Amino acid sequence: MTLLVFGTTGQVATELRARAPVTALGRDRADLTDPAACAAAIRAHRPRAVINAAAYTAVDRAEGEEDLATAVNGDAPGAMAVACADLGIPLVHISTDYVFAGGGDRPWRPEDATAPLGAYGRSKLAGEAAVRAAGGAHAILRTSWVFSAHGTNFLRTMLRLGAEREALSVVADQVGGPTPARAIAAACLTIADQLAADPGKTGTYHFAGAPDTSWAEFARAIMAEAGLACTVEDIPTTAYPTPARRPLNSRLDCRMTQEVFGLDRPDWRAAVQDIIPDLARERATS
């Protein structure tokens, strides 16, 4: 039996395809705006487990497209979860720190009250609720600040801008754990296997990179590792207004994930050290 992955080109889906023999479904085979099609795909493949690595992730655009974001992030995962529950197979569903309001400075625990600040967070919270309501074996894996060598993400943006400019202003009062997509993919595979063996591990978990840092400090680490002379100037969130509000505190308490699945927080600094040379080699051969 195969492992079924929703998503093909996203950061985590790309890493999953590189790490394991999976059947990955893109929009052409399972459009997340059509929840029934997602459920039908699961029933047709009858996999040993499902990982939902697809999502609507345009945080700012979601403020004007909340219905679409909710269909993709809320309704589709719910339909997946019902199909998985009917077939008795586990579902690993990736969620986000955006389900929290982001106040204080204590890392958010899985059981803490949620209070999303915007449409994207509300859509992801709807997906969590729908997955739980289906009643099957599942793991909701909240993560934060995903980066990789693929797609659009903060690391790639900083490398591009750092090569073009002498200085950048980056928000310094938002704090969280940058998380390598490759580590999320590996975690999802481990969790899927353990859930299949022990459905009692069903629940909501956190998985984020360590140590916690600010966007500005993350940017400085990227510049230093890439050997870029671009300086990073700290600014507050209020100096960089966006359509969607961002949580100031995105710290996630990941202790339960370590205790239940044996998964430690990945060191984002080590991932940056690995990814930047990989990107340099790609540019040299392209």
N, C-alpha and C positions, 0 to 999 in steps of 0.2 A: 504494500500500500504506500502511496506517495504522500508527501507533505505538500499541502496546498497553500500557496501564498497569494494574497491579494496585493497587487502592486508589482510593477516591473522596473520602473525607471527612478523611483524615489531612492533616497540615500540608503535606508535600511533594506528595502527590497533588492537593490543592487548588490549589497553586501550578502544578503541571504542567498542570492543566486550564485555568488562566487564561492560560498562556503559549503553548500549542500546540494544534493540532487533534489530539486524542488520543481513542482509545477507552478509557475508564476502566471497569474492572470492580469492582463492589462485591461484598459477600457474597452478594447475591441472584443474581449471575451467575457468581461464582467464589468459593466458600467455601474459604478456605485450610486448613480442617480436613479438606478432601477433596483431597489432592494430585492425584488422577487427574482431578478436574474442572478444576483449573488447567491441567494439560497439555492436556486436551481443548479448553479455550478457546483456547489458543495455536494448536492445529492447525486449529481452526475458522476463526479470523480470519486466519491466515497473515500476520502483520504484518511490517513491515520491521525492527522491533526491539521488544524488550520491556523495560519498566522495572518492577521490583518495588518499589513504594513502600508496600506493605502489610506489617504486622507486628503481632505481639503485643508491646506495649510497656509493659505494667503490671509494672514491675520488681519491686515488692514482692510483688504477688499471684502472680507467677511462682514464688516460693519454695514455694507450695502447689499450683501447677498446672503443674509442669514438663513433664508429658506433653503438655498442651495447647499450652504455649509452644513445645515442640520440634516438634510437628506443624505449627504455623503458621510458625515461624521456621526450621525445619530441613527437614522433609519436603517442604513445599510448594515452597520455592525449588529443591530438588533435582529435583522433578518438572518444574518450569518449565524448568530448565536442560537436562534431557534432551530435552524437546520442542523447545527452541530449537536444540540441537545437531543433532537429527535434521533440522530444517528449514533449517539453515545460517544462522540469524539470531542477532544478538548479544543478550545479556542484560546489563542493568545492574541490579545488586542492591545495595541499601543495607544496610550493616551499621553497626557501632557500636564506640566506644572500650571498651565493657564486655568485649570479648574479652581485654583485657589486665588484669593484676593491679593495675596502678596504683602501683607502687613507684617510688622515685627521683624525679628532676625533669627527666630528659632526655625530649624528645618521642619518642613511640613511632614507629618506622619500620615500614613495611608488612611487612618481613621479620623483625621481632622475634618472639621466642617468645610465644605466647599462653598465658594462664592465668586464665580468668575466675573471678571471685570468687563468682558466684551462678548461679541457674538461668537468668535472662534471658541473661546472657553466654554460658552454655553452649549455649543454644538457638540463639543467633545464630552462634556458632562452628560448630555443626553445619550450619547453612545454608551458611556459607562453604565448608565441606569438600564438601558435596554439589554445590554449583555447580561447584567445581573438578573434581570427579570426573566430571562429565558430559562434559567434554572439548571443549565448544564455545567460541566466542568470548564472552568475558564480561569485565565489570569489576565487581569487588567494591569498593564505595565506602564506606569507614568514615568516619563523621562523629560529631559530638558536640554535646550541649547545644542541640538544635534549638528554635528559637523563631519565632513568626510572629504575625500578627494573628488567626489562626484556632485553634480548638480549645483544648486545655488545655496550657499551657506556662508556663515560669518567668516570662516577661515579663508575661503576662496575670495570673498569680497575684500578682506583686508590685504591679501597678497596682491590683488589687482590694484587697489587704491594705493597701497604702500609703495608700489613700483612707479606710480604716476605722480605722487605728491610728496612734498617735504614734510607736511604735518597733517594730522587728522584729529578731529575732535570726536571723542567717543564717550558714551554714557558711563559714568563711574558709580552711580548709586543703585544700579540693578545688580543683584548678586545671585549667582546660581552655580550649577555644575555643568560645564561644557561636557558633552557626551559623544564619544566617537560612535558613528553609525556601525562600525564593524563590531564594537563591543555589544551594542544593542542586538545586532543580528545573532551573535553567539549566545547571548542571554536568552533570546527567544527560542532558539533551538534547544537549549538545555531545559528551559521551562516546559516546552511542548512535550519533550520526552518524559520528564518527571510527572507532568500532569496525566499523561497517558497511563503511567504506571500507578499513580496515586492521585485520583481525582479529589481526594481530601485536601490537597494543597490549593484548591480553588480559592481565589481571593484577589485583593487589590494590593499591588506592590509598587515600590519606587526603585528606580535604577538611574543613577546620574553619575557623571564623572567627578573625580576628586583631584585636588582640593577645590572647595568653593572659591569663587573669584568674581570679580566684576568684569563687565564687557571691556572696560578700558585696560585692565590688567591682562585679560585674555589677548587683546590686540597687541599689547607690548610684547607678550611672549611670542606671538606669531612673528612680529617684526624681527625680534632678536634671533629666532631660529632660522629665519629666511635670510638674515644678513642685510636687512633693509634699513636704510638710514632714516626713514620716516619716523618722526616723533609723534607720540600720542598724547593729546591734551585731554584732561578730565573735564567733563561737563555734567551737569545734572540732567535728569530726565526732562525737566521743565524746559530746558534749552533745546530739546530735540522733539518737538510735538509731532505726534502721529495720530491718524484717525482712530486707532484702537489703543486703549490704555494698556500698558505693560505692567506686570507685577514687579514691585521692587525687590521682593524676597522670593526667589525661586529655589531656595535651598530645599532639598528633599532628603528626608530621613530614610536611608536605605537598609537599615539594620535587619528588618524582617526578611528582605530578599536574600540577604546573606545567610540568615538563620535557617530559612526554609529550603532554599535552592543551592546554597553554597556559593553564591555569586558575590564577589567583592566589587566595590566601586572601581571602575577603570581609571587609571591615571591619564588625564587628558594631555598632560605635558609630554608623556611618552608617545601618545598618538600623534601629536603635532610633529614631534621629531621624526616619526616614521612617514607621515603623509607628505610633508614638504619635499623631501628628496624624491619621493615617488612622482610628485607633480613636476618637479624639475626634469626628471628623466623623460616623462611623457612629452614635455615641451621640446626637449632636445631631439626627440625622434619623430616629432610630428612635422 
